[in-house]
């Protein structure tokens, strides 16, 4: 069963956002034959009804720092947390290709997760269910902030796209 889904052990052991994003790119390329390089990930304080967003026409993906930190606490395992990161990054990565219809993006994320991890993997829960339904505790976070002045650029994100220039 594991050989059918070779990315499962890689997601389980992924140590940072870049390693998870490398798996996102492999999965999207495998499922949809799409590839894009040179993306930047930013953690920011944004309203808590938004988990993440892609800045249209840019190479930037913004992740809600408050929800991210809450999910680190609420996740029962590294696999669960990495599956959350995988699903949210896959969703936003698809937006960078011009997919803007949310219903279509949700279906594509589900398809990608099922094809690359199987129907029983935790990525499927995040792909097919609303985050606040899975984790009602997140509602206690309140409305969130709109303070864009406190953001953090994730170093070495999408580093697999960087080439050596010397």
Residue pairs with C-beta under 8 A, 6 or more apart in sequence:
1 118
2 8
2 9
4 118
5 116
5 117
5 118
5 121
7 23
7 26
7 27
7 116
7 117
8 117
8 118
8 121
10 19
10 23
11 20
11 23
11 79
11 82
11 83
11 86
11 117
11 123
12 78
12 79
12 82
14 20
14 23
14 82
16 156
17 41
17 85
17 89
17 154
17 157
18 154
18 156
18 157
18 158
18 159
18 160
20 82
20 85
20 86
20 89
21 39
21 41
21 89
21 93
21 157
21 158
22 160
23 86
24 86
24 89
24 90
24 93
25 35
25 36
25 93
25 160
26 116
27 90
27 112
27 113
27 115
27 116
28 34
28 35
28 90
28 93
28 94
28 112
29 35
30 115
30 116
31 108
31 111
31 112
31 115
31 116
32 108
32 112
34 97
36 93
36 96
36 97
37 158
37 161
38 59
38 158
38 161
39 59
39 60
39 61
39 93
39 96
39 157
39 158
39 161
40 59
40 60
40 61
40 153
40 154
40 157
40 158
41 60
41 61
41 62
41 63
41 89
41 153
41 154
41 157
41 158
42 60
42 61
42 62
42 63
42 151
42 152
42 153
42 154
43 62
43 63
43 64
43 65
43 68
43 151
43 152
43 154
44 62
44 63
44 64
44 65
44 148
44 150
44 151
44 152
45 64
45 65
45 66
45 144
45 145
45 146
45 147
45 148
45 150
45 151
46 53
46 62
46 64
46 65
46 144
46 145
46 146
46 148
47 143
47 144
47 145
47 146
48 64
48 66
48 67
48 138
48 141
48 142
48 143
48 144
49 143
49 144
50 64
50 144
51 63
51 64
51 67
51 88
51 131
52 61
52 62
52 63
52 64
52 88
52 89
52 91
52 92
53 61
53 62
53 92
53 95
54 60
54 61
54 62
54 92
54 95
54 96
55 61
55 62
56 95
56 100
59 96
61 89
61 92
61 93
61 96
62 151
63 88
63 92
64 144
65 152
66 141
66 144
66 145
67 131
67 138
67 141
70 135
70 137
70 138
70 141
71 81
71 84
71 135
72 81
74 135
74 137
74 138
75 81
75 84
79 122
80 122
83 121
83 122
83 123
83 125
83 126
84 126
84 131
86 113
86 123
86 126
87 109
87 113
87 123
87 126
87 127
88 126
90 109
90 112
90 113
90 127
91 105
91 106
91 109
94 105
94 108
94 109
95 105
99 105
99 108
106 127
106 128
109 127
110 124
110 127
110 128
112 127
113 121
113 123
113 124
113 126
113 127
114 124
114 127
116 123
117 123
117 124
118 124
125 134
126 134
131 138
132 138
132 139
